[in-house]
């Protein structure tokens, strides 16, 4: 039997929360995985946004759920779980005390999940305020979304800052792409099917292509995306995770540690792209105005409202894994918007 819990979604009015997280929580309710007494607390920065949040969530679910998933009866029950709150994640003001009061009013021992649907630059400050305001309990969890940092050093700094307030067992680093059904089936397809497993190597496969194509543009993510680009937004997380699942050896056990060990072996076997190898194996680009499904759509610079930007919205990479299974087999990784 599942115990009730509270999940605080920092950045509850953002694209990720409205497009992915709320629909996922709604489906959890429909499947009986949102126990009675659980609450979802999306945070917004303004009182006006808090007052209209229920309707915002209503419209988001109608737009982003699959056909036939939304119905009025389930929405009425699900909406009762939503408790929008005003919070500034960079300032330890009185709104945090109000959040603590809300979390404590039912059961202070109830498990709490803090989902940081925020820019990585504020992960550390948000965790610090959670600690300062006394919101972290022994059963609390913190969930951080990719990309964690903008480079190796910033990723280490952010992880170290989070670790000051949460133990490793309380920290969940999430790549939401791994939740897709097709992705989850990859290991079963490979390791439970002797026909495929016996042919899954350089002797039988000429090349492997992994493409993640998006028909959307910037949507409401201009501020984040222009500082990240397709490499940080899609390649270093989603595409590399898929590459690992396709290329890794069978783990000894189907648990997190064993799977991570095999993924690391793949990453360590990736041939580094340096000097002329970058130009020979990587293409970057930006989408321009054009026609999509019969509609004229703006280009990247128009959506950005900037005169110029070198941020890539498309990237294609030819990668190689130098191990016995994949020697000589190119892996083509592609992703792009529009």
C-alpha positions as CSV (number, residue, x, y, z in Angstrom):
1,X,0.0,0.0,0.0
2,X,1.4,3.4,-1.0
3,X,1.7,6.0,1.7
4,X,0.6,9.6,1.0
5,X,3.3,12.1,0.2
6,X,3.7,15.8,-0.7
7,X,5.6,16.8,-3.9
8,X,6.7,20.4,-4.3
9,X,7.4,21.3,-7.9
10,X,9.7,24.4,-7.9
11,X,9.1,26.1,-11.3
12,X,5.6,24.8,-11.4
13,X,4.6,27.3,-14.0
14,X,7.4,26.4,-16.4
15,X,7.3,24.4,-19.6
16,X,8.6,21.2,-18.1
17,X,6.1,21.2,-15.3
18,X,3.1,22.0,-17.5
19,X,4.1,19.8,-20.5
20,X,5.6,16.8,-18.7
21,X,5.3,16.7,-14.9
22,X,1.6,17.5,-14.4
23,X,0.5,15.1,-17.1
24,X,2.7,12.4,-15.4
25,X,1.1,13.1,-12.0
26,X,-2.4,13.0,-13.6
27,X,-1.7,9.6,-15.1
28,X,-0.3,8.5,-11.7
29,X,-3.7,9.4,-10.2
30,X,-5.6,7.6,-12.9
31,X,-3.5,4.5,-12.3
32,X,-4.0,4.5,-8.6
33,X,-0.4,5.7,-7.8
34,X,-1.4,8.9,-6.1
35,X,-2.6,7.9,-2.7
36,X,-5.4,9.7,-1.0
37,X,-3.9,12.5,1.1
38,X,-1.1,13.2,-1.3
39,X,-0.6,16.8,-2.4
40,X,1.1,18.5,-5.4
41,X,2.5,21.9,-4.6
42,X,3.6,23.8,-7.8
43,X,5.4,27.0,-7.0
44,X,5.1,30.3,-8.9
45,X,6.6,33.7,-8.4
46,X,3.6,35.9,-8.3
47,X,0.3,35.9,-6.5
48,X,-1.6,36.4,-9.7
49,X,-0.1,33.3,-11.2
50,X,-1.0,31.3,-8.0
51,X,-4.6,32.5,-8.3
52,X,-5.0,31.3,-11.9
53,X,-2.8,28.2,-11.6
54,X,-5.6,25.7,-11.4
55,X,-7.0,26.9,-14.7
56,X,-3.5,27.0,-16.2
57,X,-3.0,23.3,-15.2
58,X,-6.5,22.5,-16.6
59,X,-5.6,23.9,-20.0
60,X,-2.1,22.3,-19.9
61,X,-3.6,18.8,-19.3
62,X,-6.1,19.2,-22.0
63,X,-3.4,20.2,-24.4
64,X,-0.6,17.8,-23.5
65,X,-2.4,14.6,-22.5
66,X,-3.0,12.0,-25.2
67,X,-6.4,11.8,-26.8
68,X,-9.0,10.2,-24.5
69,X,-6.9,10.6,-21.3
70,X,-8.5,13.7,-20.0
71,X,-12.0,13.6,-18.5
72,X,-13.9,15.9,-16.2
73,X,-14.4,13.4,-13.4
74,X,-10.7,12.6,-13.0
75,X,-9.8,16.2,-13.4
76,X,-12.1,17.3,-10.5
77,X,-10.5,14.8,-8.1
78,X,-7.0,15.5,-9.4
79,X,-7.3,19.2,-9.1
80,X,-8.2,18.8,-5.4
81,X,-4.6,17.6,-4.9
82,X,-3.1,20.8,-6.4
83,X,-2.0,23.4,-3.9
84,X,-0.2,26.2,-5.8
85,X,2.1,28.4,-3.7
86,X,4.2,31.5,-4.2
87,X,7.9,31.0,-3.7
88,X,11.0,32.9,-4.8
89,X,13.7,30.2,-5.0
90,X,16.6,32.8,-4.8
91,X,15.3,34.7,-1.7
92,X,14.6,33.3,1.8
93,X,11.5,35.5,2.4
94,X,8.3,34.9,4.3
95,X,6.8,32.9,1.5
96,X,9.0,30.0,2.5
97,X,7.6,30.1,6.0
98,X,4.1,29.8,4.5
99,X,5.3,26.8,2.5
100,X,6.6,25.2,5.7
101,X,3.3,25.8,7.4
102,X,1.4,24.1,4.5
103,X,3.7,21.1,4.6
104,X,3.5,20.8,8.3
105,X,-0.2,21.2,8.7
106,X,-1.2,17.6,7.8
107,X,1.7,15.4,8.9
108,X,5.2,16.7,9.4
109,X,6.5,13.1,9.0
110,X,4.9,12.6,5.6
111,X,7.5,12.0,2.8
112,X,8.4,15.1,0.9
113,X,9.7,15.3,-2.7
114,X,11.3,18.6,-3.8
115,X,11.3,18.6,-7.6
116,X,13.7,21.3,-8.9
117,X,12.2,22.1,-12.3
118,X,14.6,25.1,-12.4
119,X,17.7,26.4,-14.1
120,X,20.7,24.5,-12.7
121,X,22.3,27.7,-11.5
122,X,19.8,28.0,-8.6
123,X,19.8,24.3,-7.5
124,X,22.3,25.1,-4.8
125,X,20.5,28.2,-3.4
126,X,17.2,26.4,-3.4
127,X,18.5,23.5,-1.4
128,X,20.2,25.9,1.0
129,X,16.9,27.8,1.6
130,X,15.1,24.5,2.1
131,X,17.6,23.6,4.8
132,X,17.7,27.1,6.4
133,X,13.9,27.2,6.6
134,X,13.7,23.7,8.1
135,X,11.8,22.0,5.3
136,X,14.1,19.0,4.9
137,X,13.0,16.0,6.9
138,X,14.7,12.5,7.2
139,X,12.2,11.2,4.6
140,X,12.6,14.1,2.1
141,X,13.9,13.6,-1.4
142,X,15.2,16.1,-3.9
143,X,14.9,15.6,-7.7
144,X,17.1,17.5,-10.1
145,X,16.6,17.7,-13.8
146,X,19.2,17.7,-16.5
147,X,21.4,19.5,-17.4
148,X,23.2,19.6,-14.1
149,X,25.6,22.5,-14.8
150,X,27.1,23.8,-18.0
151,X,30.4,22.1,-17.9
152,X,32.3,19.5,-15.8
153,X,33.4,22.0,-13.1
154,X,30.0,23.6,-12.7
155,X,28.3,20.1,-12.5
156,X,30.7,19.1,-9.7
157,X,30.1,22.4,-7.9
158,X,26.3,22.0,-8.1
159,X,26.4,18.4,-6.9
160,X,28.7,19.3,-4.0
161,X,26.3,22.1,-3.0
162,X,23.2,19.8,-3.1
163,X,25.2,17.2,-1.1
164,X,25.7,19.7,1.8
165,X,21.9,19.4,2.6
166,X,20.9,16.0,1.2
167,X,22.5,12.6,1.5
168,X,23.2,10.7,-1.7
169,X,20.3,8.3,-1.0
170,X,18.0,11.4,-1.0
171,X,19.2,12.8,-4.3
172,X,17.5,11.7,-7.6
173,X,19.1,12.9,-10.8
174,X,16.4,12.6,-13.4
175,X,16.5,12.2,-17.2
176,X,12.8,12.2,-18.0
177,X,13.5,10.7,-21.5
178,X,14.2,7.4,-19.8
179,X,10.6,7.2,-18.7
180,X,9.4,6.8,-22.3
181,X,7.9,3.3,-22.9
182,X,10.0,2.7,-25.9
183,X,13.2,3.5,-24.0
184,X,12.2,1.4,-21.1
185,X,11.7,-1.6,-23.5
186,X,15.2,-1.3,-24.9
187,X,16.9,-3.6,-22.4
188,X,14.1,-6.2,-22.6
189,X,14.4,-6.1,-26.4
190,X,18.2,-6.7,-26.2
191,X,18.8,-9.0,-23.3
192,X,15.6,-11.1,-23.3
193,X,15.6,-11.8,-27.0
194,X,18.3,-14.3,-28.1
195,X,17.7,-13.5,-31.8
196,X,18.7,-9.9,-31.3
197,X,21.4,-10.4,-28.7
198,X,23.3,-12.8,-30.9
199,X,23.4,-10.2,-33.7
200,X,23.9,-7.1,-31.6
201,X,27.5,-6.3,-32.6
202,X,29.9,-5.1,-35.3
203,X,29.7,-8.4,-37.2
204,X,26.0,-7.9,-38.0
205,X,25.4,-4.1,-37.8
206,X,26.9,-1.6,-40.2
207,X,25.9,1.6,-38.3
208,X,23.5,2.7,-35.6
209,X,21.4,5.9,-35.8
210,X,19.6,7.6,-32.9
211,X,17.5,10.6,-33.8
212,X,15.5,12.8,-31.4
213,X,13.4,15.2,-33.5
214,X,11.2,18.0,-32.1
215,X,8.6,19.9,-34.0
216,X,8.4,22.6,-31.3
217,X,10.5,25.7,-31.2
218,X,11.6,27.6,-28.1
219,X,8.1,27.7,-26.6
220,X,8.7,29.5,-23.2
221,X,12.3,28.4,-22.8
222,X,14.2,31.2,-24.6
223,X,16.0,32.3,-21.5
224,X,17.3,28.8,-20.7
225,X,17.8,27.5,-24.2
226,X,20.0,30.2,-25.6
227,X,22.5,29.5,-22.8
228,X,22.3,25.8,-23.3
229,X,21.7,24.8,-26.9
230,X,21.0,21.3,-28.3
231,X,24.3,19.8,-27.1
232,X,23.6,20.5,-23.4
233,X,19.8,20.2,-23.7
234,X,19.6,16.9,-25.5
235,X,23.0,15.3,-26.4
236,X,24.8,15.1,-23.0
237,X,21.8,13.5,-21.4
238,X,19.0,12.0,-23.5
239,X,21.1,10.9,-26.5
240,X,24.0,9.6,-24.5
241,X,21.7,7.7,-22.2
242,X,20.1,6.1,-25.3
243,X,23.5,5.4,-26.7
244,X,24.5,3.6,-23.5
245,X,21.3,1.5,-23.4
246,X,21.9,0.4,-27.0
247,X,25.6,-0.3,-26.7
248,X,26.1,-1.5,-23.1
249,X,26.8,-5.1,-22.0
250,X,24.2,-7.1,-20.1
251,X,24.3,-6.0,-16.4
252,X,24.8,-8.6,-13.7
253,X,21.6,-7.5,-12.0
254,X,18.7,-5.3,-13.1
255,X,19.4,-2.7,-10.4
256,X,20.6,0.9,-10.6
257,X,24.2,0.3,-9.6
258,X,24.7,-2.6,-12.1
259,X,23.1,-0.7,-15.0
260,X,25.1,2.4,-14.2
261,X,28.4,0.4,-14.1
262,X,27.7,-0.9,-17.7
263,X,26.8,2.6,-18.9
264,X,30.0,3.9,-17.6
265,X,32.0,1.3,-19.5
266,X,30.3,2.6,-22.7
267,X,31.1,6.2,-21.9
268,X,34.7,5.4,-21.1
269,X,35.0,3.6,-24.5
270,X,33.7,6.6,-26.5
271,X,36.4,7.9,-28.8
272,X,37.2,11.6,-27.8
273,X,36.5,14.2,-30.4
274,X,39.4,16.6,-30.4
275,X,41.1,19.0,-32.9
276,X,40.2,18.1,-36.5
277,X,37.9,15.3,-35.2
278,X,35.4,17.9,-34.1
279,X,35.0,19.4,-37.6
280,X,35.0,16.0,-39.3
281,X,32.4,14.4,-37.0
282,X,30.0,17.2,-35.7
283,X,27.5,19.5,-37.5
284,X,25.7,22.3,-35.8
285,X,22.9,24.5,-37.1
286,X,19.9,26.7,-36.3
287,X,16.3,26.4,-37.6
288,X,15.0,29.3,-39.8
289,X,11.5,30.4,-40.7
290,X,9.6,27.8,-42.7
291,X,6.4,25.7,-43.2
292,X,5.4,23.1,-40.6
293,X,2.2,21.1,-41.1
294,X,0.9,23.8,-43.4
295,X,1.6,26.6,-41.0
296,X,4.3,29.3,-41.3
297,X,6.5,29.1,-38.2
298,X,9.2,31.6,-37.2
299,X,12.9,30.9,-37.1
300,X,15.1,30.7,-33.9
301,X,16.3,34.3,-34.0
302,X,12.8,35.6,-34.4
303,X,11.5,33.6,-31.4
304,X,14.6,34.7,-29.5
305,X,14.0,38.4,-30.4
306,X,17.8,38.8,-30.7
307,X,19.7,40.0,-33.7
308,X,22.2,37.2,-33.6
309,X,23.0,34.0,-31.7
310,X,25.4,31.2,-32.2
311,X,23.5,28.7,-30.1
312,X,22.8,25.5,-32.0
313,X,19.3,24.1,-32.2
314,X,20.4,21.2,-34.4
315,X,23.4,18.9,-33.9
316,X,24.6,15.7,-35.6
317,X,27.5,13.7,-34.3
318,X,29.3,10.7,-35.6
319,X,30.6,8.8,-32.6
320,X,32.7,5.6,-32.2
321,X,32.9,3.2,-29.3
322,X,36.3,1.5,-29.2
323,X,35.6,-1.8,-27.6
324,X,35.3,-5.4,-28.9
325,X,31.6,-5.3,-29.6
326,X,31.4,-2.0,-31.5
327,X,34.8,-1.5,-33.1
328,X,34.4,0.1,-36.5
329,X,30.6,0.8,-36.1
330,X,29.7,4.5,-36.4
331,X,26.9,5.8,-34.1
332,X,25.1,8.7,-35.7
333,X,23.4,10.9,-33.1
334,X,21.0,13.7,-34.2
335,X,18.7,16.1,-32.5
336,X,17.0,19.3,-33.5
337,X,14.0,21.5,-33.1
338,X,11.4,22.2,-35.7
